[in-house]
Amino acid sequence: MGKLFTHGALSWKFMDMPAECPHCRYAYEPEPGFYYGAMYISSGFSTGILLSIGFLLNYFANDPPLWVYVLTVAAAVLVVTPLLFRYSRAVMLYGFGGAHFDPRYLSS
């Protein structure tokens, strides 16, 4: 399996994916609407971020006001949005799409 995304995570085009793998011609969208399930995976990642930040703020900042929790979690999720998008799609493709990682194509 080759690269899943055409641009880097810090690019404005972080969502662009090729239609198929350049090495094995595996279709990156096995069926229409396949990546709707990735929203649930991304939601799980976001929930993990929310719980982690909530615990850290409660423990290290002595339970600040509610607005601190909301702003901190919102800022953290906005900052990592490209990673959430990419990882949720990769988990969806590898977990439910039948794709397999091949380290031979890692350097190309």
PDB file as gemmi writes it, atoms N, CA and C in Angstrom:
CRYST1    1.000    1.000    1.000  90.00  90.00  90.00 P 1                      
ATOM      1  N   MET A   1       0.847  -1.159   0.000  1.00  0.00           N  
ATOM      2  CA  MET A   1       0.000   0.000   0.000  1.00  0.00           C  
ATOM      3  C   MET A   1       0.898   1.230   0.000  1.00  0.00           C  
ATOM      4  N   GLY A   2       0.651   2.139  -0.906  1.00  0.00           N  
ATOM      5  CA  GLY A   2       1.427   3.369  -1.018  1.00  0.00           C  
ATOM      6  C   GLY A   2       0.870   4.461  -0.125  1.00  0.00           C  
ATOM      7  N   LYS A   3       1.206   5.694  -0.455  1.00  0.00           N  
ATOM      8  CA  LYS A   3       0.766   6.833   0.342  1.00  0.00           C  
ATOM      9  C   LYS A   3      -0.753   6.984   0.266  1.00  0.00           C  
ATOM     10  N   LEU A   4      -1.361   7.269   1.426  1.00  0.00           N  
ATOM     11  CA  LEU A   4      -2.813   7.453   1.466  1.00  0.00           C  
ATOM     12  C   LEU A   4      -3.218   8.877   1.078  1.00  0.00           C  
ATOM     13  N   PHE A   5      -2.341   9.833   1.305  1.00  0.00           N  
ATOM     14  CA  PHE A   5      -2.680  11.232   1.064  1.00  0.00           C  
ATOM     15  C   PHE A   5      -1.654  11.862   0.127  1.00  0.00           C  
ATOM     16  N   THR A   6      -2.112  12.782  -0.697  1.00  0.00           N  
ATOM     17  CA  THR A   6      -1.233  13.384  -1.698  1.00  0.00           C  
ATOM     18  C   THR A   6      -0.404  14.527  -1.144  1.00  0.00           C  
ATOM     19  N   HIS A   7      -0.846  15.160  -0.062  1.00  0.00           N  
ATOM     20  CA  HIS A   7      -0.140  16.294   0.526  1.00  0.00           C  
ATOM     21  C   HIS A   7       0.140  16.009   1.995  1.00  0.00           C  
ATOM     22  N   GLY A   8       1.025  16.797   2.583  1.00  0.00           N  
ATOM     23  CA  GLY A   8       1.367  16.639   3.988  1.00  0.00           C  
ATOM     24  C   GLY A   8       0.244  17.078   4.910  1.00  0.00           C  
ATOM     25  N   ALA A   9       0.345  16.705   6.170  1.00  0.00           N  
ATOM     26  CA  ALA A   9      -0.693  17.028   7.149  1.00  0.00           C  
ATOM     27  C   ALA A   9      -0.754  18.517   7.452  1.00  0.00           C  
ATOM     28  N   LEU A  10       0.319  19.251   7.222  1.00  0.00           N  
ATOM     29  CA  LEU A  10       0.331  20.683   7.503  1.00  0.00           C  
ATOM     30  C   LEU A  10      -0.055  21.514   6.289  1.00  0.00           C  
ATOM     31  N   SER A  11      -0.425  20.876   5.214  1.00  0.00           N  
ATOM     32  CA  SER A  11      -0.855  21.572   4.005  1.00  0.00           C  
ATOM     33  C   SER A  11      -2.347  21.878   4.102  1.00  0.00           C  
ATOM     34  N   TRP A  12      -2.781  22.897   3.362  1.00  0.00           N  
ATOM     35  CA  TRP A  12      -4.214  23.212   3.310  1.00  0.00           C  
ATOM     36  C   TRP A  12      -4.986  22.122   2.570  1.00  0.00           C  
ATOM     37  N   LYS A  13      -4.289  21.279   1.836  1.00  0.00           N  
ATOM     38  CA  LYS A  13      -4.928  20.193   1.094  1.00  0.00           C  
ATOM     39  C   LYS A  13      -4.716  18.855   1.808  1.00  0.00           C  
ATOM     40  N   PHE A  14      -4.763  18.873   3.139  1.00  0.00           N  
ATOM     41  CA  PHE A  14      -4.474  17.668   3.914  1.00  0.00           C  
ATOM     42  C   PHE A  14      -5.502  16.560   3.706  1.00  0.00           C  
ATOM     43  N   MET A  15      -6.653  16.876   3.095  1.00  0.00           N  
ATOM     44  CA  MET A  15      -7.705  15.869   2.901  1.00  0.00           C  
ATOM     45  C   MET A  15      -7.615  15.133   1.572  1.00  0.00           C  
ATOM     46  N   ASP A  16      -6.787  15.596   0.650  1.00  0.00           N  
ATOM     47  CA  ASP A  16      -6.745  15.015  -0.690  1.00  0.00           C  
ATOM     48  C   ASP A  16      -6.134  13.617  -0.685  1.00  0.00           C  
ATOM     49  N   MET A  17      -6.877  12.686  -1.259  1.00  0.00           N  
ATOM     50  CA  MET A  17      -6.415  11.308  -1.398  1.00  0.00           C  
ATOM     51  C   MET A  17      -6.459  10.928  -2.869  1.00  0.00           C  
ATOM     52  N   PRO A  18      -5.492  10.134  -3.342  1.00  0.00           N  
ATOM     53  CA  PRO A  18      -5.609   9.631  -4.707  1.00  0.00           C  
ATOM     54  C   PRO A  18      -6.748   8.614  -4.794  1.00  0.00           C  
ATOM     55  N   ALA A  19      -7.197   8.358  -5.985  1.00  0.00           N  
ATOM     56  CA  ALA A  19      -8.302   7.409  -6.170  1.00  0.00           C  
ATOM     57  C   ALA A  19      -7.865   5.979  -5.878  1.00  0.00           C  
ATOM     58  N   GLU A  20      -6.592   5.691  -6.144  1.00  0.00           N  
ATOM     59  CA  GLU A  20      -6.096   4.329  -5.924  1.00  0.00           C  
ATOM     60  C   GLU A  20      -4.631   4.370  -5.546  1.00  0.00           C  
ATOM     61  N   CYS A  21      -4.141   3.260  -5.017  1.00  0.00           N  
ATOM     62  CA  CYS A  21      -2.740   3.140  -4.640  1.00  0.00           C  
ATOM     63  C   CYS A  21      -1.880   3.132  -5.902  1.00  0.00           C  
ATOM     64  N   PRO A  22      -0.802   3.933  -5.942  1.00  0.00           N  
ATOM     65  CA  PRO A  22       0.032   3.958  -7.132  1.00  0.00           C  
ATOM     66  C   PRO A  22       0.836   2.667  -7.338  1.00  0.00           C  
ATOM     67  N   HIS A  23       0.954   1.841  -6.305  1.00  0.00           N  
ATOM     68  CA  HIS A  23       1.753   0.619  -6.408  1.00  0.00           C  
ATOM     69  C   HIS A  23       0.916  -0.615  -6.738  1.00  0.00           C  
ATOM     70  N   CYS A  24      -0.181  -0.792  -6.007  1.00  0.00           N  
ATOM     71  CA  CYS A  24      -0.953  -2.027  -6.173  1.00  0.00           C  
ATOM     72  C   CYS A  24      -2.334  -1.801  -6.794  1.00  0.00           C  
ATOM     73  N   ARG A  25      -2.674  -0.557  -7.083  1.00  0.00           N  
ATOM     74  CA  ARG A  25      -3.952  -0.189  -7.702  1.00  0.00           C  
ATOM     75  C   ARG A  25      -5.165  -0.528  -6.823  1.00  0.00           C  
ATOM     76  N   TYR A  26      -4.963  -0.585  -5.516  1.00  0.00           N  
ATOM     77  CA  TYR A  26      -6.063  -0.808  -4.589  1.00  0.00           C  
ATOM     78  C   TYR A  26      -6.900   0.471  -4.521  1.00  0.00           C  
ATOM     79  N   ALA A  27      -8.199   0.374  -4.662  1.00  0.00           N  
ATOM     80  CA  ALA A  27      -9.080   1.546  -4.617  1.00  0.00           C  
ATOM     81  C   ALA A  27      -9.169   2.051  -3.182  1.00  0.00           C  
ATOM     82  N   TYR A  28      -8.831   3.319  -2.974  1.00  0.00           N  
ATOM     83  CA  TYR A  28      -8.858   3.885  -1.634  1.00  0.00           C  
ATOM     84  C   TYR A  28     -10.269   4.165  -1.139  1.00  0.00           C  
ATOM     85  N   GLU A  29     -11.247   4.146  -2.006  1.00  0.00           N  
ATOM     86  CA  GLU A  29     -12.643   4.240  -1.587  1.00  0.00           C  
ATOM     87  C   GLU A  29     -13.352   3.007  -2.128  1.00  0.00           C  
ATOM     88  N   PRO A  30     -13.366   1.917  -1.334  1.00  0.00           N  
ATOM     89  CA  PRO A  30     -13.909   0.649  -1.816  1.00  0.00           C  
ATOM     90  C   PRO A  30     -15.366   0.721  -2.260  1.00  0.00           C  
ATOM     91  N   GLU A  31     -16.147   1.600  -1.663  1.00  0.00           N  
ATOM     92  CA  GLU A  31     -17.550   1.762  -2.047  1.00  0.00           C  
ATOM     93  C   GLU A  31     -17.969   3.195  -1.735  1.00  0.00           C  
ATOM     94  N   PRO A  32     -18.998   3.686  -2.395  1.00  0.00           N  
ATOM     95  CA  PRO A  32     -19.446   5.056  -2.122  1.00  0.00           C  
ATOM     96  C   PRO A  32     -19.884   5.212  -0.663  1.00  0.00           C  
ATOM     97  N   GLY A  33     -19.451   6.294  -0.053  1.00  0.00           N  
ATOM     98  CA  GLY A  33     -19.806   6.554   1.335  1.00  0.00           C  
ATOM     99  C   GLY A  33     -19.030   5.736   2.343  1.00  0.00           C  
ATOM    100  N   PHE A  34     -17.956   5.098   1.913  1.00  0.00           N  
ATOM    101  CA  PHE A  34     -17.184   4.220   2.797  1.00  0.00           C  
ATOM    102  C   PHE A  34     -16.665   4.962   4.022  1.00  0.00           C  
ATOM    103  N   TYR A  35     -16.236   6.188   3.849  1.00  0.00           N  
ATOM    104  CA  TYR A  35     -15.591   6.919   4.940  1.00  0.00           C  
ATOM    105  C   TYR A  35     -16.563   7.584   5.900  1.00  0.00           C  
ATOM    106  N   TYR A  36     -17.868   7.384   5.748  1.00  0.00           N  
ATOM    107  CA  TYR A  36     -18.798   7.901   6.752  1.00  0.00           C  
ATOM    108  C   TYR A  36     -18.523   7.264   8.112  1.00  0.00           C  
ATOM    109  N   GLY A  37     -18.086   6.036   8.103  1.00  0.00           N  
ATOM    110  CA  GLY A  37     -17.738   5.361   9.352  1.00  0.00           C  
ATOM    111  C   GLY A  37     -16.545   5.976  10.045  1.00  0.00           C  
ATOM    112  N   ALA A  38     -15.694   6.659   9.282  1.00  0.00           N  
ATOM    113  CA  ALA A  38     -14.523   7.310   9.873  1.00  0.00           C  
ATOM    114  C   ALA A  38     -14.938   8.445  10.802  1.00  0.00           C  
ATOM    115  N   MET A  39     -16.144   8.977  10.616  1.00  0.00           N  
ATOM    116  CA  MET A  39     -16.623  10.029  11.525  1.00  0.00           C  
ATOM    117  C   MET A  39     -16.787   9.480  12.938  1.00  0.00           C  
ATOM    118  N   TYR A  40     -17.214   8.240  13.063  1.00  0.00           N  
ATOM    119  CA  TYR A  40     -17.353   7.636  14.382  1.00  0.00           C  
ATOM    120  C   TYR A  40     -15.989   7.403  15.021  1.00  0.00           C  
ATOM    121  N   ILE A  41     -15.026   7.002  14.223  1.00  0.00           N  
ATOM    122  CA  ILE A  41     -13.673   6.806  14.724  1.00  0.00           C  
ATOM    123  C   ILE A  41     -13.088   8.138  15.170  1.00  0.00           C  
ATOM    124  N   SER A  42     -13.268   9.182  14.368  1.00  0.00           N  
ATOM    125  CA  SER A  42     -12.791  10.513  14.718  1.00  0.00           C  
ATOM    126  C   SER A  42     -13.480  11.013  15.990  1.00  0.00           C  
ATOM    127  N   SER A  43     -14.741  10.715  16.139  1.00  0.00           N  
ATOM    128  CA  SER A  43     -15.470  11.089  17.351  1.00  0.00           C  
ATOM    129  C   SER A  43     -14.875  10.391  18.578  1.00  0.00           C  
ATOM    130  N   GLY A  44     -14.491   9.154  18.409  1.00  0.00           N  
ATOM    131  CA  GLY A  44     -13.834   8.435  19.503  1.00  0.00           C  
ATOM    132  C   GLY A  44     -12.495   9.059  19.873  1.00  0.00           C  
ATOM    133  N   PHE A  45     -11.711   9.430  18.864  1.00  0.00           N  
ATOM    134  CA  PHE A  45     -10.448  10.119  19.124  1.00  0.00           C  
ATOM    135  C   PHE A  45     -10.691  11.445  19.841  1.00  0.00           C  
ATOM    136  N   SER A  46     -11.692  12.195  19.395  1.00  0.00           N  
ATOM    137  CA  SER A  46     -12.010  13.482  20.017  1.00  0.00           C  
ATOM    138  C   SER A  46     -12.470  13.301  21.454  1.00  0.00           C  
ATOM    139  N   THR A  47     -13.217  12.247  21.709  1.00  0.00           N  
ATOM    140  CA  THR A  47     -13.645  11.958  23.076  1.00  0.00           C  
ATOM    141  C   THR A  47     -12.452  11.637  23.959  1.00  0.00           C  
ATOM    142  N   GLY A  48     -11.497  10.919  23.411  1.00  0.00           N  
ATOM    143  CA  GLY A  48     -10.265  10.640  24.158  1.00  0.00           C  
ATOM    144  C   GLY A  48      -9.505  11.915  24.491  1.00  0.00           C  
ATOM    145  N   ILE A  49      -9.451  12.834  23.541  1.00  0.00           N  
ATOM    146  CA  ILE A  49      -8.800  14.123  23.788  1.00  0.00           C  
ATOM    147  C   ILE A  49      -9.551  14.885  24.868  1.00  0.00           C  
ATOM    148  N   LEU A  50     -10.876  14.920  24.767  1.00  0.00           N  
ATOM    149  CA  LEU A  50     -11.701  15.621  25.746  1.00  0.00           C  
ATOM    150  C   LEU A  50     -11.473  15.063  27.152  1.00  0.00           C  
ATOM    151  N   LEU A  51     -11.502  13.756  27.291  1.00  0.00           N  
ATOM    152  CA  LEU A  51     -11.326  13.158  28.611  1.00  0.00           C  
ATOM    153  C   LEU A  51      -9.918  13.387  29.155  1.00  0.00           C  
ATOM    154  N   SER A  52      -8.926  13.287  28.287  1.00  0.00           N  
ATOM    155  CA  SER A  52      -7.545  13.502  28.724  1.00  0.00           C  
ATOM    156  C   SER A  52      -7.324  14.936  29.189  1.00  0.00           C  
ATOM    157  N   ILE A  53      -7.769  15.892  28.398  1.00  0.00           N  
ATOM    158  CA  ILE A  53      -7.592  17.300  28.773  1.00  0.00           C  
ATOM    159  C   ILE A  53      -8.417  17.628  30.009  1.00  0.00           C  
ATOM    160  N   GLY A  54      -9.627  17.095  30.080  1.00  0.00           N  
ATOM    161  CA  GLY A  54     -10.444  17.323  31.266  1.00  0.00           C  
ATOM    162  C   GLY A  54      -9.782  16.811  32.524  1.00  0.00           C  
ATOM    163  N   PHE A  55      -9.229  15.610  32.459  1.00  0.00           N  
ATOM    164  CA  PHE A  55      -8.531  15.053  33.619  1.00  0.00           C  
ATOM    165  C   PHE A  55      -7.308  15.891  33.971  1.00  0.00           C  
ATOM    166  N   LEU A  56      -6.521  16.265  32.963  1.00  0.00           N  
ATOM    167  CA  LEU A  56      -5.314  17.051  33.231  1.00  0.00           C  
ATOM    168  C   LEU A  56      -5.637  18.419  33.822  1.00  0.00           C  
ATOM    169  N   LEU A  57      -6.652  19.083  33.274  1.00  0.00           N  
ATOM    170  CA  LEU A  57      -7.036  20.378  33.827  1.00  0.00           C  
ATOM    171  C   LEU A  57      -7.575  20.240  35.247  1.00  0.00           C  
ATOM    172  N   ASN A  58      -8.352  19.235  35.488  1.00  0.00           N  
ATOM    173  CA  ASN A  58      -8.897  19.036  36.826  1.00  0.00           C  
ATOM    174  C   ASN A  58      -7.790  18.729  37.825  1.00  0.00           C  
ATOM    175  N   TYR A  59      -6.846  17.923  37.404  1.00  0.00           N  
ATOM    176  CA  TYR A  59      -5.788  17.495  38.321  1.00  0.00           C  
ATOM    177  C   TYR A  59      -4.715  18.561  38.517  1.00  0.00           C  
ATOM    178  N   PHE A  60      -4.249  19.186  37.415  1.00  0.00           N  
ATOM    179  CA  PHE A  60      -3.129  20.121  37.507  1.00  0.00           C  
ATOM    180  C   PHE A  60      -3.536  21.586  37.642  1.00  0.00           C  
ATOM    181  N   ALA A  61      -4.749  21.952  37.242  1.00  0.00           N  
ATOM    182  CA  ALA A  61      -5.172  23.358  37.310  1.00  0.00           C  
ATOM    183  C   ALA A  61      -6.234  23.572  38.381  1.00  0.00           C  
ATOM    184  N   ASN A  62      -6.415  22.607  39.252  1.00  0.00           N  
ATOM    185  CA  ASN A  62      -7.366  22.711  40.366  1.00  0.00           C  
ATOM    186  C   ASN A  62      -8.777  23.066  39.923  1.00  0.00           C  
ATOM    187  N   ASP A  63      -9.287  22.323  38.974  1.00  0.00           N  
ATOM    188  CA  ASP A  63     -10.668  22.461  38.504  1.00  0.00           C  
ATOM    189  C   ASP A  63     -11.027  23.901  38.143  1.00  0.00           C  
ATOM    190  N   PRO A  64     -10.501  24.386  37.007  1.00  0.00           N  
ATOM    191  CA  PRO A  64     -10.805  25.759  36.585  1.00  0.00           C  
ATOM    192  C   PRO A  64     -12.266  25.911  36.164  1.00  0.00           C  
ATOM    193  N   PRO A  65     -12.695  27.131  35.859  1.00  0.00           N  
ATOM    194  CA  PRO A  65     -14.086  27.336  35.417  1.00  0.00           C  
ATOM    195  C   PRO A  65     -14.374  26.580  34.115  1.00  0.00           C  
ATOM    196  N   LEU A  66     -15.660  26.400  33.849  1.00  0.00           N  
ATOM    197  CA  LEU A  66     -16.100  25.632  32.689  1.00  0.00           C  
ATOM    198  C   LEU A  66     -15.572  26.196  31.382  1.00  0.00           C  
ATOM    199  N   TRP A  67     -15.492  27.511  31.228  1.00  0.00           N  
ATOM    200  CA  TRP A  67     -15.045  28.105  29.971  1.00  0.00           C  
ATOM    201  C   TRP A  67     -13.609  27.721  29.650  1.00  0.00           C  
ATOM    202  N   VAL A  68     -12.794  27.468  30.674  1.00  0.00           N  
ATOM    203  CA  VAL A  68     -11.402  27.037  30.438  1.00  0.00           C  
ATOM    204  C   VAL A  68     -11.388  25.643  29.825  1.00  0.00           C  
ATOM    205  N   TYR A  69     -12.228  24.768  30.342  1.00  0.00           N  
ATOM    206  CA  TYR A  69     -12.344  23.424  29.764  1.00  0.00           C  
ATOM    207  C   TYR A  69     -12.781  23.501  28.297  1.00  0.00           C  
ATOM    208  N   VAL A  70     -13.827  24.269  28.051  1.00  0.00           N  
ATOM    209  CA  VAL A  70     -14.394  24.348  26.697  1.00  0.00           C  
ATOM    210  C   VAL A  70     -13.378  24.924  25.717  1.00  0.00           C  
ATOM    211  N   LEU A  71     -12.736  26.027  26.071  1.00  0.00           N  
ATOM    212  CA  LEU A  71     -11.763  26.642  25.163  1.00  0.00           C  
ATOM    213  C   LEU A  71     -10.538  25.762  24.944  1.00  0.00           C  
ATOM    214  N   THR A  72     -10.075  25.117  25.992  1.00  0.00           N  
ATOM    215  CA  THR A  72      -8.889  24.265  25.869  1.00  0.00           C  
ATOM    216  C   THR A  72      -9.164  23.057  24.976  1.00  0.00           C  
ATOM    217  N   VAL A  73     -10.274  22.410  25.190  1.00  0.00           N  
ATOM    218  CA  VAL A  73     -10.624  21.241  24.370  1.00  0.00           C  
ATOM    219  C   VAL A  73     -10.883  21.658  22.925  1.00  0.00           C  
ATOM    220  N   ALA A  74     -11.608  22.762  22.725  1.00  0.00           N  
ATOM    221  CA  ALA A  74     -11.886  23.231  21.362  1.00  0.00           C  
ATOM    222  C   ALA A  74     -10.598  23.582  20.633  1.00  0.00           C  
ATOM    223  N   ALA A  75      -9.686  24.263  21.301  1.00  0.00           N  
ATOM    224  CA  ALA A  75      -8.410  24.625  20.667  1.00  0.00           C  
ATOM    225  C   ALA A  75      -7.587  23.380  20.337  1.00  0.00           C  
ATOM    226  N   ALA A  76      -7.549  22.432  21.262  1.00  0.00           N  
ATOM    227  CA  ALA A  76      -6.770  21.213  21.020  1.00  0.00           C  
ATOM    228  C   ALA A  76      -7.334  20.422  19.845  1.00  0.00           C  
ATOM    229  N   VAL A  77      -8.651  20.285  19.777  1.00  0.00           N  
ATOM    230  CA  VAL A  77      -9.253  19.521  18.682  1.00  0.00           C  
ATOM    231  C   VAL A  77      -9.053  20.246  17.351  1.00  0.00           C  
ATOM    232  N   LEU A  78      -9.141  21.573  17.348  1.00  0.00           N  
ATOM    233  CA  LEU A  78      -8.894  22.321  16.107  1.00  0.00           C  
ATOM    234  C   LEU A  78      -7.458  22.166  15.629  1.00  0.00           C  
ATOM    235  N   VAL A  79      -6.526  22.157  16.555  1.00  0.00           N  
ATOM    236  CA  VAL A  79      -5.108  22.031  16.186  1.00  0.00           C  
ATOM    237  C   VAL A  79      -4.817  20.658  15.588  1.00  0.00           C  
ATOM    238  N   VAL A  80      -5.419  19.619  16.138  1.00  0.00           N  
ATOM    239  CA  VAL A  80      -5.123  18.266  15.666  1.00  0.00           C  
ATOM    240  C   VAL A  80      -6.131  17.746  14.639  1.00  0.00           C  
ATOM    241  N   THR A  81      -6.981  18.617  14.114  1.00  0.00           N  
ATOM    242  CA  THR A  81      -7.978  18.185  13.132  1.00  0.00           C  
ATOM    243  C   THR A  81      -7.369  17.458  11.928  1.00  0.00           C  
ATOM    244  N   PRO A  82      -6.283  17.965  11.333  1.00  0.00           N  
ATOM    245  CA  PRO A  82      -5.706  17.200  10.211  1.00  0.00           C  
ATOM    246  C   PRO A  82      -5.288  15.779  10.601  1.00  0.00           C  
ATOM    247  N   LEU A  83      -4.739  15.633  11.792  1.00  0.00           N  
ATOM    248  CA  LEU A  83      -4.333  14.297  12.237  1.00  0.00           C  
ATOM    249  C   LEU A  83      -5.545  13.416  12.532  1.00  0.00           C  
ATOM    250  N   LEU A  84      -6.569  13.990  13.158  1.00  0.00           N  
ATOM    251  CA  LEU A  84      -7.795  13.219  13.408  1.00  0.00           C  
ATOM    252  C   LEU A  84      -8.400  12.723  12.111  1.00  0.00           C  
ATOM    253  N   PHE A  85      -8.453  13.604  11.122  1.00  0.00           N  
ATOM    254  CA  PHE A  85      -9.015  13.238   9.823  1.00  0.00           C  
ATOM    255  C   PHE A  85      -8.222  12.096   9.199  1.00  0.00           C  
ATOM    256  N   ARG A  86      -6.905  12.243   9.165  1.00  0.00           N  
ATOM    257  CA  ARG A  86      -6.057  11.244   8.514  1.00  0.00           C  
ATOM    258  C   ARG A  86      -6.076   9.905   9.242  1.00  0.00           C  
ATOM    259  N   TYR A  87      -5.922   9.948  10.568  1.00  0.00           N  
ATOM    260  CA  TYR A  87      -5.882   8.696  11.322  1.00  0.00           C  
ATOM    261  C   TYR A  87      -7.222   7.974  11.301  1.00  0.00           C  
ATOM    262  N   SER A  88      -8.322   8.711  11.348  1.00  0.00           N  
ATOM    263  CA  SER A  88      -9.616   8.043  11.311  1.00  0.00           C  
ATOM    264  C   SER A  88      -9.854   7.390   9.952  1.00  0.00           C  
ATOM    265  N   ARG A  89      -9.421   8.044   8.880  1.00  0.00           N  
ATOM    266  CA  ARG A  89      -9.554   7.414   7.557  1.00  0.00           C  
ATOM    267  C   ARG A  89      -8.637   6.206   7.427  1.00  0.00           C  
ATOM    268  N   ALA A  90      -7.421   6.304   7.944  1.00  0.00           N  
ATOM    269  CA  ALA A  90      -6.497   5.171   7.865  1.00  0.00           C  
ATOM    270  C   ALA A  90      -7.015   3.991   8.674  1.00  0.00           C  
ATOM    271  N   VAL A  91      -7.532   4.242   9.867  1.00  0.00           N  
ATOM    272  CA  VAL A  91      -8.089   3.158  10.681  1.00  0.00           C  
ATOM    273  C   VAL A  91      -9.281   2.533   9.967  1.00  0.00           C  
ATOM    274  N   MET A  92     -10.113   3.352   9.367  1.00  0.00           N  
ATOM    275  CA  MET A  92     -11.279   2.833   8.637  1.00  0.00           C  
ATOM    276  C   MET A  92     -10.841   1.960   7.459  1.00  0.00           C  
ATOM    277  N   LEU A  93      -9.855   2.442   6.709  1.00  0.00           N  
ATOM    278  CA  LEU A  93      -9.408   1.699   5.533  1.00  0.00           C  
ATOM    279  C   LEU A  93      -8.719   0.394   5.914  1.00  0.00           C  
ATOM    280  N   TYR A  94      -7.837   0.452   6.912  1.00  0.00           N  
ATOM    281  CA  TYR A  94      -7.112  -0.749   7.304  1.00  0.00           C  
ATOM    282  C   TYR A  94      -7.968  -1.689   8.145  1.00  0.00           C  
ATOM    283  N   GLY A  95      -8.859  -1.143   8.952  1.00  0.00           N  
ATOM    284  CA  GLY A  95      -9.668  -1.983   9.821  1.00  0.00           C  
ATOM    285  C   GLY A  95     -10.873  -2.597   9.142  1.00  0.00           C  
ATOM    286  N   PHE A  96     -11.497  -1.841   8.226  1.00  0.00           N  
ATOM    287  CA  PHE A  96     -12.754  -2.308   7.643  1.00  0.00           C  
ATOM    288  C   PHE A  96     -12.722  -2.407   6.119  1.00  0.00           C  
ATOM    289  N   GLY A  97     -11.669  -1.902   5.487  1.00  0.00           N  
ATOM    290  CA  GLY A  97     -11.617  -1.911   4.030  1.00  0.00           C  
ATOM    291  C   GLY A  97     -10.772  -3.008   3.432  1.00  0.00           C  
ATOM    292  N   GLY A  98     -10.126  -3.793   4.268  1.00  0.00           N  
ATOM    293  CA  GLY A  98      -9.332  -4.904   3.766  1.00  0.00           C  
ATOM    294  C   GLY A  98      -7.949  -4.522   3.258  1.00  0.00           C  
ATOM    295  N   ALA A  99      -7.495  -3.302   3.520  1.00  0.00           N  
ATOM    296  CA  ALA A  99      -6.162  -2.878   3.083  1.00  0.00           C  
ATOM    297  C   ALA A  99      -5.111  -3.446   4.033  1.00  0.00           C  
ATOM    298  N   HIS A 100      -3.913  -3.655   3.507  1.00  0.00           N  
ATOM    299  CA  HIS A 100      -2.809  -4.188   4.300  1.00  0.00           C  
ATOM    300  C   HIS A 100      -1.572  -3.350   4.062  1.00  0.00           C  
ATOM    301  N   PHE A 101      -0.835  -3.075   5.140  1.00  0.00           N  
ATOM    302  CA  PHE A 101       0.395  -2.304   5.053  1.00  0.00           C  
ATOM    303  C   PHE A 101       1.509  -3.172   4.492  1.00  0.00           C  
ATOM    304  N   ASP A 102       2.264  -2.618   3.541  1.00  0.00           N  
ATOM    305  CA  ASP A 102       3.415  -3.322   2.980  1.00  0.00           C  
ATOM    306  C   ASP A 102       4.642  -2.419   3.135  1.00  0.00           C  
ATOM    307  N   PRO A 103       5.583  -2.779   4.016  1.00  0.00           N  
ATOM    308  CA  PRO A 103       6.722  -1.916   4.287  1.00  0.00           C  
ATOM    309  C   PRO A 103       7.659  -1.722   3.088  1.00  0.00           C  
ATOM    310  N   ARG A 104       7.517  -2.512   2.044  1.00  0.00           N  
ATOM    311  CA  ARG A 104       8.357  -2.328   0.857  1.00  0.00           C  
ATOM    312  C   ARG A 104       8.114  -0.977   0.201  1.00  0.00           C  
ATOM    313  N   TYR A 105       6.919  -0.438   0.352  1.00  0.00           N  
ATOM    314  CA  TYR A 105       6.567   0.822  -0.317  1.00  0.00           C  
ATOM    315  C   TYR A 105       6.739   2.022   0.609  1.00  0.00           C  
ATOM    316  N   LEU A 106       7.350   1.840   1.760  1.00  0.00           N  
ATOM    317  CA  LEU A 106       7.479   2.908   2.740  1.00  0.00           C  
ATOM    318  C   LEU A 106       8.377   4.036   2.250  1.00  0.00           C  
ATOM    319  N   SER A 107       9.451   3.724   1.574  1.00  0.00           N  
ATOM    320  CA  SER A 107      10.400   4.750   1.155  1.00  0.00           C  
ATOM    321  C   SER A 107       9.981   5.448  -0.135  1.00  0.00           C  
ATOM    322  N   SER A 108       9.038   4.914  -0.848  1.00  0.00           N  
ATOM    323  CA  SER A 108       8.667   5.526  -2.132  1.00  0.00           C  
ATOM    324  C   SER A 108       7.505   6.465  -2.011  1.00  0.00           C  
TER     325      SER A 108                                                      
END                                                                             
